[in-house]
């Protein structure tokens, strides 16, 4: 299927994923047929039970139908769209995850543009929004039959950050990240914010924080991003991975046609052996730096139906106060995708290591598989935790999915990292 211009009446993107207080961020918006629209800016967090708070409202703006996306092979870009609105972020805005909500004048159509407000203030924890993975999984402008970056039938596929997110304008699995943010703010953790692209570009120094939290699916990492995170771990910064399939694929970032840095994202397709083409590997495990050498476990496969997470080593401090006993099952917590320990793959250097769950499940071919949750301590003293399931983050604050045992276990981990215990 090709682009479907006009299927949604309003859509847009921002010129950059993150901005500091006092800085500016540009929004490029298309409305077909043209009409006026409004912008409300919301911050994601914990607000007395509300999941967001409206921080500001922009002026009523004149909307235009922007030119069709430029397409070269599968690379779709809207970098030629005209500027619609420039937001100067007030210096007193809190750092965090924000969403600009676009609404047509008649109130019938709405879309979203996510962005991050960040600064270099000190904090206990640095929360990293997975914008690189969000863009890799962005299907725009294809419909539901289209393919994300990692499924395209090409030796290498490049996508652009200069385009809206498909459907409602929110990235795939963004809710997982927002669940973690709301829970962490409700529990009072001291958070700083950054995007994965900030780690790649060296815009933040994670060694300044006690820990880094990766809240949602964070599948695609560049060489520079991994180097930054490994450097932080070696300097004592703990790492908390609250999803599965972390750091599965390698990607490269390059400037846009206009010269803006890191606006094109390339992933080299993993192909069948008889079709394998020369070039750089597409997966980290195809090199001598498999993801298990950072996380302690790595991606095992899809989980077609939810299964319980089976508690292991229940006397460990992570399970303290959760009420969980050895062999207990936490229903529905192994879902969508799972990680496990691969015995033939090297482990990271560690002072201590433990597996905190071992959960059987059935794959799509009715084969017996298992999920594992891992925790180890690096020689630097940094803790490295990997939940091993995509359902961990929603269990913190997902509507109808939160689980007090996972909330307490996660609090035990972050409290120890933040030296609250």
LOBAVEX-791876 format. One line per field, with one value per residue (C-alpha): residue number from 1; residue in three letters; z, y, x. Coordinates in steps of 0.001 Angstrom, whole numbers, plus 500000, padded with zeros to 6 digits. Layout:
BEGIN
seq <- [NUM:...];
type <- [ALA:...];
pz <- [Z:...];
py <- [Y:...];
px <- [X:...];
***
This chain:
BEGIN
seq <- [1:2:3:4:5:6:7:8:9:10:11:12:13:14:15:16:17:18:19:20:21:22:23:24:25:26:27:28:29:30:31:32:33:34:35:36:37:38:39:40:41:42:43:44:45:46:47:48:49:50:51:52:53:54:55:56:57:58:59:60:61:62:63:64:65:66:67:68:69:70:71:72:73:74:75:76:77:78:79:80:81:82:83:84:85:86:87:88:89:90:91:92:93:94:95:96:97:98:99:100:101:102:103:104:105:106:107:108:109:110:111:112:113:114:115:116:117:118:119:120:121:122:123:124:125:126:127:128:129:130:131:132:133:134:135:136:137:138:139:140:141:142:143:144:145:146:147:148:149:150:151:152:153:154:155:156:157:158:159:160:161:162:163:164:165:166:167:168:169:170:171:172:173:174:175:176:177:178:179:180:181:182:183:184:185:186:187:188:189:190:191:192:193:194:195:196:197:198:199:200:201:202:203:204:205:206:207:208:209:210:211:212:213:214:215:216:217:218:219:220:221:222:223:224:225:226:227:228:229:230:231:232:233:234:235:236:237:238:239:240:241:242:243:244:245:246:247:248:249:250:251:252:253:254:255:256:257:258:259:260:261:262:263:264:265:266:267:268:269:270:271:272:273:274:275:276:277:278:279:280:281:282:283:284:285:286:287:288:289:290:291:292:293:294:295:296:297:298:299:300:301:302:303:304:305:306:307:308:309:310:311:312:313:314:315:316:317:318:319:320:321:322:323:324:325:326:327:328:329:330:331:332:333:334:335:336:337:338:339:340:341:342:343:344:345:346:347:348:349:350:351:352:353:354:355:356:357:358:359:360:361:362:363:364:365:366:367:368:369:370:371:372:373:374:375:376:377:378:379:380:381:382:383:384:385:386:387:388:389:390:391:392:393:394:395:396:397:398:399:400:401:402:403:404:405:406:407:408:409:410:411:412:413:414:415:416:417:418:419:420:421];
type <- [UNK:UNK:UNK:UNK:UNK:UNK:UNK:UNK:UNK:UNK:UNK:UNK:UNK:UNK:UNK:UNK:UNK:UNK:UNK:UNK:UNK:UNK:UNK:UNK:UNK:UNK:UNK:UNK:UNK:UNK:UNK:UNK:UNK:UNK:UNK:UNK:UNK:UNK:UNK:UNK:UNK:UNK:UNK:UNK:UNK:UNK:UNK:UNK:UNK:UNK:UNK:UNK:UNK:UNK:UNK:UNK:UNK:UNK:UNK:UNK:UNK:UNK:UNK:UNK:UNK:UNK:UNK:UNK:UNK:UNK:UNK:UNK:UNK:UNK:UNK:UNK:UNK:UNK:UNK:UNK:UNK:UNK:UNK:UNK:UNK:UNK:UNK:UNK:UNK:UNK:UNK:UNK:UNK:UNK:UNK:UNK:UNK:UNK:UNK:UNK:UNK:UNK:UNK:UNK:UNK:UNK:UNK:UNK:UNK:UNK:UNK:UNK:UNK:UNK:UNK:UNK:UNK:UNK:UNK:UNK:UNK:UNK:UNK:UNK:UNK:UNK:UNK:UNK:UNK:UNK:UNK:UNK:UNK:UNK:UNK:UNK:UNK:UNK:UNK:UNK:UNK:UNK:UNK:UNK:UNK:UNK:UNK:UNK:UNK:UNK:UNK:UNK:UNK:UNK:UNK:UNK:UNK:UNK:UNK:UNK:UNK:UNK:UNK:UNK:UNK:UNK:UNK:UNK:UNK:UNK:UNK:UNK:UNK:UNK:UNK:UNK:UNK:UNK:UNK:UNK:UNK:UNK:UNK:UNK:UNK:UNK:UNK:UNK:UNK:UNK:UNK:UNK:UNK:UNK:UNK:UNK:UNK:UNK:UNK:UNK:UNK:UNK:UNK:UNK:UNK:UNK:UNK:UNK:UNK:UNK:UNK:UNK:UNK:UNK:UNK:UNK:UNK:UNK:UNK:UNK:UNK:UNK:UNK:UNK:UNK:UNK:UNK:UNK:UNK:UNK:UNK:UNK:UNK:UNK:UNK:UNK:UNK:UNK:UNK:UNK:UNK:UNK:UNK:UNK:UNK:UNK:UNK:UNK:UNK:UNK:UNK:UNK:UNK:UNK:UNK:UNK:UNK:UNK:UNK:UNK:UNK:UNK:UNK:UNK:UNK:UNK:UNK:UNK:UNK:UNK:UNK:UNK:UNK:UNK:UNK:UNK:UNK:UNK:UNK:UNK:UNK:UNK:UNK:UNK:UNK:UNK:UNK:UNK:UNK:UNK:UNK:UNK:UNK:UNK:UNK:UNK:UNK:UNK:UNK:UNK:UNK:UNK:UNK:UNK:UNK:UNK:UNK:UNK:UNK:UNK:UNK:UNK:UNK:UNK:UNK:UNK:UNK:UNK:UNK:UNK:UNK:UNK:UNK:UNK:UNK:UNK:UNK:UNK:UNK:UNK:UNK:UNK:UNK:UNK:UNK:UNK:UNK:UNK:UNK:UNK:UNK:UNK:UNK:UNK:UNK:UNK:UNK:UNK:UNK:UNK:UNK:UNK:UNK:UNK:UNK:UNK:UNK:UNK:UNK:UNK:UNK:UNK:UNK:UNK:UNK:UNK:UNK:UNK:UNK:UNK:UNK:UNK:UNK:UNK:UNK:UNK:UNK:UNK:UNK:UNK:UNK:UNK:UNK:UNK:UNK:UNK:UNK:UNK:UNK:UNK:UNK:UNK:UNK:UNK:UNK:UNK:UNK:UNK:UNK:UNK:UNK:UNK:UNK:UNK:UNK:UNK:UNK:UNK:UNK:UNK:UNK:UNK:UNK:UNK:UNK:UNK:UNK:UNK:UNK:UNK:UNK];
pz <- [500000:499271:501094:501831:501882:503547:505417:508626:508617:510731:511338:512132:513483:515390:514154:517054:519690:522649:523735:526822:528815:527089:523718:520717:518889:515451:514487:510909:510507:507568:507408:504404:503621:505116:508189:511423:514256:517886:519908:523559:525217:527836:530167:530989:534718:537926:538650:541471:539473:536085:533550:531945:532706:530188:530515:527777:524832:521638:519456:516827:513709:509991:508725:505211:503211:503045:499951:499674:501393:499354:498750:497612:497752:501243:502681:503310:504420:505056:505676:502976:504898:505849:509454:511172:514735:516756:520506:522811:525914:529049:531369:534259:532531:534259:532415:531169:528385:526575:523882:521621:520888:517530:517127:514054:514491:514076:516862:514734:514230:516556:516385:518620:518456:521296:522423:525429:527626:529100:530866:532596:536164:538624:539462:540814:537655:533946:532098:528419:525967:523081:520192:517844:518243:518028:514640:513436:514104:512626:509664:508332:505721:505133:506589:508853:506025:505739:507220:509872:509312:510619:508318:505025:502243:501522:502343:504164:504964:505837:507522:508391:511681:509598:509331:511565:513519:511974:513160:516120:516078:519171:518720:518938:522553:523816:526526:528098:528567:529881:532394:533884:534033:535847:538334:539028:539572:541845:543939:544075:542212:541158:537355:534541:530945:527646:524314:522888:520229:522973:524048:520448:519949:523313:524494:527993:530414:532097:534505:536470:537503:539882:537342:533822:533250:529842:530289:527139:524108:523084:520217:518032:519210:517397:518137:519788:521970:523242:523885:525978:528091:528613:529646:532215:533635:533937:535992:538401:536800:537172:534224:534437:531391:531937:528653:526368:523034:524153:521849:519360:516121:515060:513385:511910:512008:509334:508477:506660:503100:504648:506814:510168:512110:512962:511131:508947:510493:508676:509668:507731:507117:508431:505488:504897:504504:500795:500320:502726:501185:502128:504614:508299:510493:511321:514788:517721:518310:514816:516114:519048:521132:521628:523726:526526:527162:528436:529729:531093:528957:525410:523179:522798:520674:520531:523114:521222:524341:527845:530390:534092:535228:537608:540568:541199:544160:546090:549117:547151:548184:544903:545885:549489:550631:547444:549044:546264:547153:545262:542166:542362:539048:538276:535688:532238:532875:530171:527025:523488:523682:526087:526878:528453:529276:526353:527810:524691:524635:526871:529971:531052:533709:537078:540803:541409:539240:539797:537769:539432:537197:535037:533146:530638:527683:524328:521072:517777:516733:520058:521152:524815:525603:528733:529883:532492:534547:535270:537755:538001:539544:537394:538741:539042:541533:539021:539062:535698:535728:532734:533186:530196:529254:527402:530010:532963:532277:531946:535276:536920:535895:532912:533156:534407:534232:537254:539737:543290:543324:540270:541619:544892:543194:540927:543897:545739:542783:542274:546009:546180:543131:544548:547928:549668:551463];
py <- [500000:503513:506798:507786:511556:512992:509817:511765:515410:516685:515411:516844:516396:518388:519556:517871:515325:517326:520905:522644:525176:528520:526832:526595:523713:523907:522103:521254:520487:519478:519728:518551:520296:523410:524987:526607:524472:524813:523359:522325:521218:518470:517014:513298:512585:511994:514743:513629:510661:512382:510960:514287:517992:520742:523112:525638:526456:527999:530536:529573:528885:528823:525265:524315:521115:520456:518908:515108:513302:512867:509185:507506:503719:503261:506470:508853:512408:515561:517782:520147:520979:524632:525740:525919:526955:527723:527105:528837:526669:528826:528578:527470:524385:521105:518588:515607:513974:516327:515928:518692:517921:519270:519846:521119:524198:522138:519813:516703:515663:515403:514267:514306:515252:513976:515836:516004:518903:518215:520040:519113:519516:516861:514043:510505:508811:509555:508292:507621:507848:505381:507790:505840:502692:504726:506053:502651:501246:504251:503087:506557:507084:503470:502014:498972:496710:498623:497443:499001:499416:495996:494095:495830:493530:495307:494867:498198:500463:504150:506136:509810:511541:514328:512842:512404:509234:507068:506863:509217:510645:508766:506362:502596:501414:504991:504023:501719:504661:506897:504202:504198:507995:508273:505559:506989:510497:509169:507416:510634:509577:512371:512145:513785:513106:512401:510711:507780:510230:512336:509342:508782:512426:512826:515583:514113:512691:509684:509240:512146:509956:507041:505113:505116:503817:502458:502352:500795:498730:500009:497717:499740:501079:502756:502076:505479:504923:501610:503101:505885:503428:501068:504016:505017:501484:501340:504549:503150:504227:501453:500355:499419:497827:497473:495773:492956:492854:495664:496509:493818:495686:497917:501215:504149:507815:510392:514004:514914:516324:519796:518975:518603:515987:512512:512792:509690:506221:503153:499528:496712:493984:490499:488195:484465:482952:482324:486009:487509:490468:491917:494752:495463:493029:493990:492409:492923:489163:488710:490417:489608:492089:490321:492253:489688:491039:494223:493067:489602:488124:488714:488428:484927:485556:486525:485421:484898:484695:486067:483693:484116:485281:482586:484006:482580:483239:484802:485441:488015:491672:492572:490499:491721:493020:491927:488909:486732:483215:480809:479530:482009:483109:486753:486406:487918:489372:487398:488846:490070:489341:487701:487475:484684:483688:482084:479699:479797:483598:485357:487157:490610:490837:490715:490507:488773:487571:486104:485129:486322:484656:481545:481419:478750:479801:478415:479977:480255:476757:475266:474884:475175:478274:480205:483785:484990:488143:489042:491131:491412:493756:495071:495376:499140:498484:499340:497205:495992:494814:493376:492494:490142:490881:493607:493527:494826:498559:498397:496547:499752:502081:500660:501056:497755:496170:497496:494906:495827:493081:494521:498049:497058:495029:497953:500313:497972:498146:501906:502603:500589:502365:505771:504801:505138:501820];
px <- [500000:501219:500775:497191:497159:494084:493093:493710:492762:495650:499199:502609:506135:508727:512112:513879:512989:514237:514708:516083:514054:514515:515078:512777:511159:509516:506323:505369:501670:499468:495663:493665:491371:493008:491461:492552:493849:494873:497734:497608:500853:500556:503153:503060:503285:501394:498886:496559:495380:495396:497827:498774:498490:497870:500802:500076:497846:499134:497352:494795:496876:496166:496513:497610:497752:501482:503082:503069:505956:509119:509800:513010:512731:511235:512680:509794:510558:508541:511560:510267:507085:506624:506978:503571:504394:507529:507374:509800:509895:509646:512634:510397:508962:509784:511890:509939:507947:505568:502929:501626:497969:496772:493020:491190:488994:485830:487010:486535:490159:493127:496725:499803:503477:505716:508833:511135:512179:515613:518424:521663:520466:521639:519227:519314:518002:518210:515129:515842:512936:513451:512936:515236:513132:509925:510973:512181:508691:506857:504755:503945:502618:501602:498445:498227:499376:502655:505918:508129:511832:512884:510481:511212:512389:515666:519338:519227:516299:516501:513731:513480:512720:511152:507660:504607:504002:501291:497704:497128:500647:501813:504753:504253:504532:504863:502371:504973:507330:504572:503492:506991:507121:503797:504703:508176:506818:504079:506727:508747:511892:514233:514310:516209:515166:516903:516209:518142:519306:520898:522991:524036:525029:526759:524427:524152:526711:525067:527991:526466:523507:523200:521186:519756:516229:515179:511397:509955:510911:514362:515237:517613:520984:523851:527499:527813:524756:526068:529499:527958:525970:528915:531079:528462:528284:532060:531901:529323:526034:523449:521305:517619:515972:512215:511349:512514:514348:516634:519562:518568:519339:522222:521413:523301:522264:523050:522141:518932:519085:519015:522050:520289:522298:520997:517661:518067:518060:519395:518980:520610:518072:518782:518216:518146:521655:521200:520231:522761:524540:527918:527982:527690:525714:522150:522010:524337:524483:525936:529084:531339:529289:525963:523461:523753:527256:525612:522209:522969:520146:518924:515891:514438:511341:507697:505145:501862:499667:500319:501849:502625:506045:507336:509247:512691:515021:512148:514374:516380:516050:514358:511297:511327:507935:506175:504518:505891:507023:509245:507442:504567:503112:502371:499627:500035:503475:505278:503740:504482:508226:510655:514383:516400:519965:521830:524465:526671:526822:529367:528140:529288:531971:530227:530821:527497:524637:521182:518111:514906:512316:512175:508889:507858:505717:504584:505784:503886:504971:503740:507347:508305:510345:511176:511675:514161:514654:518274:520231:523996:526526:529361:532921:532313:529516:526786:523652:522316:518693:516817:513147:513115:509494:507623:504841:506901:506412:502585:502506:503758:500921:499039:495252:493894:497355:499262:500508:501600:504251:505999:505614:507287:510035:510875:510877:513254:515625:515499:515748:518943:520363:519430:520938:517564:518248];
***
